[in-house]
């Protein structure tokens, strides 16, 4: 049996009584007791997640921008101010999603990307292949010496400033999807990014792995509640945020995963997968479902029966914020918002309503 990988916070999680699970080959906390309480802490106050299993990769070289203009579907020419971030998909030639990732512009010869844990090896191999074949001469450095703590919730930023003296000065004016470096803190140099995966405000803090346990302890001391993968999944689903491997993968186009907004096709820029996306177009509609009543829970791979044909749920859960079962689904394109469809749950077909995503924004329900 292959030994599970561990983040530098593994012992900290275990000491706090976390229930640990195998998550894509990583030993990760699913909760520290009550998943519902962890979810609600993020929606109403501040919670934090160890996301150090994700991989920070630094790209160095004068051709960084040229390389990324070709390698990803969104246009890095949108990144002009240092610290600005961009969410995008990296596609294969057939238009499938190799991974979804965030790119940070640090300088013209230094871009930082954060890729998913389960795809890191695949991503690095693909980036290396593009780098070599295109003769971009980039230096590609996986930063496994760095860890990431995501602090999320309406009080998250204030509590980070309380726990990390000196951080407020560099991050107070950060707009969403921007990052800044706080140097010489008690936890070394930090990259503080106003990004997240919950639909709430907050920071994702990139810190040296040597200091991450001390940072975690400092955040606990100011009242930030540790949260596990269970709450992270319900939060991201309520917020309408895709999960790689469930809502899209190598065989699914971003156009069929509700990510058409991340594909910039208007310029003359050529990028991997562009020709396939244009020729194939969108074949499915990606939408939200809300289960009517309480007869079951929506789960991935359940069949969705509609008047226009069958679709499939890609992710589903019970929403603590809505107190209803919710899901993402790929549906025939003709199915409109508000339509009633039926989900096959065991031997029953239960009615559900089609809605636009997200379900929840900044702690408030946005679906009736």
N, C-alpha and C positions, 0 to 999 in steps of 0.2 A: 504494500500500500504506500502511495506517495505521501510524504509528510506535507501537511498543510503549511503554507507560507504564513508568516506572522508580521504584523506591523509593529513598530517600536512601542506601541501602546498596549500590546497584548497583555502583559502582566498587570497593567493598570486596570484594564477591563475585568480581568479575572478577580482581582482584589476587590473590585466594586460589586462582585456577585453577578456579573453579566452572564446571560445564557449564550454560549458560543455555538456557531454553526459553520459548516463548510459553505463558503460563498465563492464559487468559481475557483476553488483551490486555495482560498485564504480563510484563516481561522478568524471569524469576525463576530462581534456582538449583535444578536438579533433584538435583545432588549435587556434592560436592567431590572425588570420586575413588571411594571405595567406599561405595555406598549401604548395604550390609550392615553395614559398620563403623559408619556413622552411626546406623543403627537400633539396633545393639547398645550403642553409647555411651549412648543415651537409656535403654535398659532396665537398664544396669548402673552408670552413672556420671552424666554430665550432657551433654546436647547442647542446641543452641539453633537457633532458626528465625527468619528474618526474615518477620514476618507484617504488615509495614507496608502491604501492598497492601489489607488489610482497612481498613474505614472506621470511625473513631471519630466518633460523632455526639452532640453535647450538646443536650439538651432543657431549656429554661429557661421558667419561668412557674408561677404558682400552680396551674394545672390539669394539671400533668404527670401526677400519679397518676390523675386521672380519665380523661385521654386514654389512658394505657397500659392501664387496666382495660378499655377498649373495643377497643384496637388489637391486643392480643395474646391468645393462647389460655391461657397460664398467668396466674396471678393475682398482680399486683404488690402486693397487700395482704400477701403473704408477706414483702415487703421493709420492715422496720421499723427496722433498725439501720443507721446510715450505713456504707457500704462493702459491704453485703450484695448478692450477685449472684443473678440468676435466668436460667436457660436457658429459652427459649420459642420458639414459632413465631409468625410473623405470617401470618395467613390472608387469602385473598380470600373474597368472599361465598359461593362454592361450596364452601369448605372446603379448597381447595388451599393449598399452602405457598408464600407469596411469598418468605419467607426464614426461616432459623433464626438466632437471635441471642442475645447475652447483654445483659441490662439490669443496670446498677449503680445503686443508690440512693445518691446523694451527700447530697441534702437534699430537702425537700419541693418546692422550686422548681428542683431540678436533678437530672435523671436522665441517665446516660450509657449509650449503647448502642453495641455493636460489631457491624457488619453485614458480610456477605461481600463480597469485592471485586467479583465478577461481577454482583452484584445491587444494588450501592450506588446507582446512578442510579435504578433501578426503585423501590427502597425509599424513597429520599428523595422521589420524586414521589408515592408512595402516602401516606407520612406527611404530606406537605404537603397532599394532598387531604383526608385525614381531619381534619387540623387546621383547614383552612378551612371545611369543611362542618359541622363540629361546633362551630365558633366557640370553640375552646379558647384561642386567642390565645397559642400557644406561640412561642418563638423557637427555630428549628431551625438548628443550626450544625454543618456537617461540619468536622471538625478535621483537615484535611490538613496542618496544621503539626505533627501528632503522628505518631510511629512506634511500632511494637510489636515487641518482641523476646520470644519465648517460650523460656524456659529450663526444660528438662524433664529429669527423671531423679531417682533416689534421692538424689543429692548436689547437686541443682540449687539448692535453697534456700541451703545452706551456701556454695556458690560465689558466688551473688549477694551474700550478705552480705560475703564476702571481697572481691569486686570493687567493691562500693559501700559504703564506710564510712558508717555511720549508718543503713543500711537495716534492719539487724537489729532495732533498737529498735522500729520501727513495724510490722514484719511477722512477728516471731518467733512471736507468739501468734495469727496469722491462722488461722482455720479454713478448710477448703476452701470455695470459692465466696464468698469475702470479699476485699475490697480495702482498701488504706490508702494515704495519700499520704506520701511521704518528701520533705520540703522541704529546699532548700538543700544538695543533694548536689553532688558534683563534676560531675554531669551535669544540674544543674537540678532542678526538681521532677519526681518520678516518681510515677505511680500503679502500685502493685505489687499484682497480683491473683493469688490462689492458684487459678488456673484453668489449663486446658490442653486439648490435643487428642490426647494420647498414651496415656492410661491410667496415667501416672506422676505423681508429685508434682512440684511446681515452681511457677514464677511466670510470668505474662505481664506484662511491664513496659512501660508506656506512657510514652514519653519524648519530649521535644522533638526534632524532626527535626534541629535544629542540633547536638544532642549524641549522636545515636544511633550514629554511627561510633565515637566515643570510648568509649561504653559497650560496644559490640561488641568493640573492641580490648581493653578491660579484662577482659571475660569470657574471651576467648581466652587472656589472660595467666595466668588462674588455672585453666586446663585445661578450659574448656567447649568442646566440639567443635562447630563449625558443621555443620549438617545441612540437606539440601535437601528439595524436594517429594517425592522418591521415598521417603525414609525417613518423612516425615510421613504419607504415604498408607498404608504398611504398618503403621505404629504405630497410626494411628486405626482401621484395619480390625481389627487384633488386639484393640483396646480396645472394639470394637462401636459406634463413633461414626460417625454418618451424614455424608455429604458432599452438600451441596446441588447439585442438577443431575444427580446420579446416583441417590441413594437417595430423594429426594423433590424435587418441583418444584411449579409452579403447578397441575398436574393431579392431584397425589397428596395424599391426606389424610394428616395425621400419624398417624391411626389405622392406616393401611395401611403406614406407614413405621417401625413400632416405636416411635413417639413419643407413644403415648396417654398416657403418664405426664406429659407436658408440657401436657396439656389439662385445665383445671380446669372441670368442668361442674356441680359440685354446688351452687354458690351461685346466687343470683338474678341475678348479674352477666350482662349482655349483652355479647357480644364479636363481632367480625366473623367470620362463618363458623360460629357456634355452631349455628344452626338447621339448616344443611346437614349438619353432623357428626351431630347427633342423629337427623335423619330418615334419613340414609344408613347410619350406623353403620360398623362395620368389615367390609370385604369380602375382605381378604386377610390372611394371616399373614406377618409379617416375621421371618425366622429366619436362623440361621447354617448354613453347609454346610462340611463337611470332606471333601475328596476322599480316597477310599480308594486307596492306592497312589500311584504317581508317573507316571501315564500322560498327564498334561496339566496345564494351569494354568487355574483357574477365572477367567473374565473376564465383564465386564458384557455383558448382552444374550444370554448363552447360555440356551437353553431348558432348563428343569428338568422332567423327566417324572416324575409321581407317580401313584399309584393313584387319587387324587382329581381328576386333571386336570393340565394343564401350568402351571408357574410360570416365573419369569424371574430370573436373577441381575442384581442392580443394581450391585454392586461385587465385584471378586475380585482376588486376588493370591496370591503365594507367601509364606507366613509364615516369616520368619527364626527366630522364636522357637519355632514348632512343627515347622519343617521339613516342612510340608505345605501344600498349596494350600487356601485358605479363601475364603469368599464370604459376602455377604449376598444373600438371595433373597426375593422375594415369592411365597408359595406359597398354594395353596388352604387355607382355614381348617382343614380336617379333618386335615391332615398333622401327626402328633405328633412330639415329640422322640424321637430314636433311630431314626426311620424311615429306611430306605434308599431313596434316590431316584436318578435317573439324569440326568446332565448331557450334553447334546448337544455334543460337542467335535469339530468337523470331521465325520468320517464315523462316529464312534463314540459310544456312550452309556456313559459311565463312571459307576460307582457312587459316591455320596456319602452322608454321614450328616447328618441334621438335628440341630442342637444349639441350645441357648439361647445368646444373646450375654451377655457378651463371650467371646472366646477366651482372652485374657490379661488379668490384673489385677495391677498392681504387679510386673511382671516374671515372674509365675508363670502357667503354663498352668492354665486352669480347665475345660478340656475334656479328656476322656480320650483 
